[in-house]
Structure formats: structure tokens, C-alpha cells
Amino acid sequence: MYVGQSESALQLTIEQMQAIERALSRDRLKTYMKAAGFDRSMALALYIWNERVAESLHFPLSTCEVSLRNATSIVISSYYGSEWHNDNTFLSQLPSRYKSDVDNVKSRCNKRGVTLDTSRVVSELSFGFWVNVLGRRYDMTLWRNNIYSAFPNAEQGTSLKMIHTRANAIRGLRNRIAHLEPLLGRDLSLEHTHILEFISWICPQTAQWVNDNSDFQSVIRQRPSKDPRR
């Protein structure tokens, strides 16, 4: 018996567990098997927990991403106008991959016959694009006098590098979840705290709203473990 393990996991037969292992692949399950001391039942329980904790992080991560892109877009607009996605001075600063991202958004909108406006561009560009815009190459043009415009509640002395580093770490967690990778071995409680703190730099009320309505804290405590009473 494992603390946090569901009844459905406990009721699996050996044949069922073997079938699941074949479907998911041994390579995919090896991280969970190692963490479970090569107990197949425990490994599958950890796999379920991993999926549930990943799902619980979706709300904080998505809110963080949307808050970042909106705050950053306002700063870009203050320099390059509301149609900054058509401004060659701004576009020329972008690395080729992110300039291509803007071009691809324009192309998709054109093919679908939808109006290309700033809000649509903002919503369709990747998290990576917005993290990139926090990079050092934009320090003099965008951020030298605007860090606290986008992040009004960051502590005094918070540098662009600190904000970029935090945003990039959050993006890394988001991408790991998006690619269905294991989250075992990570300090997810700390990472969750960092996500909320990042949101609070933009809007404390939004960060509190996320914290009040996220089920992360409940799920993280349900990680299966050996019952010490047995």
C-alpha cells in the first residue's frame, strides 16, 4: 500500500501493468521505475501523480504567460506604436527565429482571412518570443526606463537580467510539461512560488487570485510514497 496511491492503481493485475508498460514504453517509464525502486505498481502511481501535478500547474503557467505578453506588449507599443509587429526598426532587432514567428502569424492570419491586429499577434506569439524580448539586446531601447512600467511591483534594484532569468526558467518548466516530460526530482513547490512571484511583479491581485484558485498545493501533497506503517 502506498500513501497517495489510488484504488484503481492498487487493483491493477500484473498483466494489466505489463500491458500499460508496453503501451507507454519502458524507456518512458524508466525515470518512474528508478524513483519507485523498480516497483512497477509504485512507478505507475508516480506516473499518474506526475500527470496530475503537471495539470495543476497549467493555470499558474498560462496566467503567467498571458500576463507577461500583455505587459511587454504595452512597453513595445510605447516605443514602436500599436502596430509594432509591422515596424521594421523593431523587427530588425529580433533574432531570425522570432522575426519568422511574427511573419508566420501574419501569414496564418492572411490564409484564414482574419484581421491582423495587435491583440491577435500578441495572443499567437510564443512564450519564447516574450522571454526573448526581456533579453539584454533590448535593454537600451525598451527596458532602461521601463522595467517598472511592466513590472511595477518588482523590488527596487531588480534587474532586467533577473527578470529574464526567472522568465526563462518558467518557460523551461512550461516546455517540459508541454513535452510530457517527468517532473520528478524538481523542487516544484519552489518553482510554483517563483511563478506566483513573477505574476505578482506584474499584478499582485492576479497572483493572489491564481494562488487562491490553484489546486497545486493539494496535488503536490498527494505524491505516492511507501506507507511507513507497513
TATARA-V7762 format. One record per residue. N is the residue number from 1. SS is DSSP state (~ for helix, > for strand, _ for the rest). NEAR is the number of other C-alpha atoms within 8 Angstrom. Layout:
n & ss & near
N & SS & NEAR
N & SS & NEAR
//
This chain:
n & ss & near
1 & _ & 7
2 & > & 9
3 & > & 10
4 & _ & 8
5 & _ & 12
6 & _ & 7
7 & ~ & 6
8 & ~ & 6
9 & ~ & 10
10 & ~ & 9
11 & _ & 6
12 & _ & 9
13 & _ & 6
14 & ~ & 6
15 & ~ & 6
16 & ~ & 8
17 & ~ & 11
18 & ~ & 8
19 & ~ & 8
20 & ~ & 8
21 & ~ & 10
22 & ~ & 8
23 & ~ & 6
24 & ~ & 8
25 & _ & 8
26 & ~ & 8
27 & ~ & 5
28 & ~ & 7
29 & ~ & 12
30 & ~ & 8
31 & ~ & 8
32 & ~ & 12
33 & ~ & 13
34 & ~ & 8
35 & ~ & 9
36 & _ & 11
37 & _ & 6
38 & _ & 8
39 & _ & 8
40 & ~ & 9
41 & ~ & 10
42 & ~ & 12
43 & ~ & 14
44 & ~ & 10
45 & ~ & 12
46 & ~ & 12
47 & ~ & 10
48 & ~ & 8
49 & ~ & 12
50 & ~ & 11
51 & ~ & 8
52 & ~ & 9
53 & ~ & 11
54 & ~ & 10
55 & ~ & 7
56 & ~ & 11
57 & ~ & 11
58 & ~ & 8
59 & ~ & 9
60 & ~ & 13
61 & ~ & 11
62 & ~ & 8
63 & ~ & 10
64 & ~ & 12
65 & ~ & 9
66 & ~ & 9
67 & ~ & 10
68 & ~ & 11
69 & ~ & 12
70 & ~ & 9
71 & ~ & 11
72 & ~ & 11
73 & ~ & 9
74 & ~ & 9
75 & ~ & 12
76 & ~ & 11
77 & ~ & 11
78 & ~ & 8
79 & ~ & 7
80 & ~ & 10
81 & _ & 8
82 & _ & 7
83 & _ & 10
84 & ~ & 11
85 & ~ & 9
86 & ~ & 6
87 & _ & 9
88 & ~ & 6
89 & ~ & 6
90 & ~ & 10
91 & ~ & 10
92 & _ & 7
93 & _ & 8
94 & _ & 9
95 & _ & 6
96 & ~ & 6
97 & ~ & 7
98 & ~ & 9
99 & ~ & 11
100 & ~ & 8
101 & ~ & 10
102 & ~ & 11
103 & ~ & 8
104 & ~ & 8
105 & ~ & 11
106 & ~ & 10
107 & ~ & 8
108 & ~ & 8
109 & ~ & 11
110 & ~ & 10
111 & ~ & 7
112 & ~ & 6
113 & _ & 6
114 & _ & 7
115 & _ & 6
116 & _ & 9
117 & _ & 7
118 & ~ & 10
119 & ~ & 6
120 & ~ & 8
121 & ~ & 13
122 & ~ & 10
123 & ~ & 8
124 & ~ & 7
125 & _ & 11
126 & _ & 6
127 & ~ & 9
128 & ~ & 7
129 & ~ & 10
130 & ~ & 12
131 & ~ & 12
132 & ~ & 7
133 & _ & 8
134 & _ & 12
135 & _ & 11
136 & ~ & 7
137 & ~ & 6
138 & ~ & 11
139 & ~ & 11
140 & ~ & 7
141 & ~ & 6
142 & ~ & 11
143 & ~ & 10
144 & _ & 8
145 & _ & 6
146 & _ & 9
147 & ~ & 11
148 & ~ & 9
149 & ~ & 7
150 & ~ & 11
151 & _ & 11
152 & _ & 10
153 & _ & 10
154 & _ & 10
155 & _ & 5
156 & _ & 4
157 & _ & 4
158 & _ & 8
159 & _ & 7
160 & ~ & 12
161 & ~ & 9
162 & ~ & 8
163 & ~ & 10
164 & ~ & 11
165 & ~ & 8
166 & ~ & 10
167 & ~ & 10
168 & ~ & 9
169 & ~ & 8
170 & ~ & 12
171 & ~ & 11
172 & ~ & 8
173 & ~ & 8
174 & ~ & 9
175 & ~ & 8
176 & ~ & 11
177 & ~ & 11
178 & ~ & 7
179 & _ & 6
180 & _ & 6
181 & _ & 7
182 & _ & 8
183 & _ & 10
184 & _ & 7
185 & _ & 4
186 & _ & 5
187 & _ & 6
188 & ~ & 7
189 & ~ & 8
190 & ~ & 7
191 & ~ & 9
192 & ~ & 10
193 & ~ & 8
194 & ~ & 10
195 & ~ & 12
196 & ~ & 14
197 & ~ & 9
198 & ~ & 11
199 & ~ & 15
200 & ~ & 14
201 & ~ & 11
202 & ~ & 14
203 & _ & 11
204 & ~ & 10
205 & ~ & 7
206 & ~ & 9
207 & ~ & 12
208 & ~ & 10
209 & ~ & 8
210 & ~ & 12
211 & ~ & 9
212 & ~ & 6
213 & ~ & 6
214 & _ & 11
215 & _ & 7
216 & ~ & 9
217 & ~ & 8
218 & ~ & 7
219 & ~ & 12
220 & ~ & 9
221 & _ & 6
222 & _ & 9
223 & _ & 11
224 & _ & 12
225 & > & 9
226 & > & 7
227 & _ & 8
228 & _ & 4
229 & _ & 3
230 & _ & 4
//
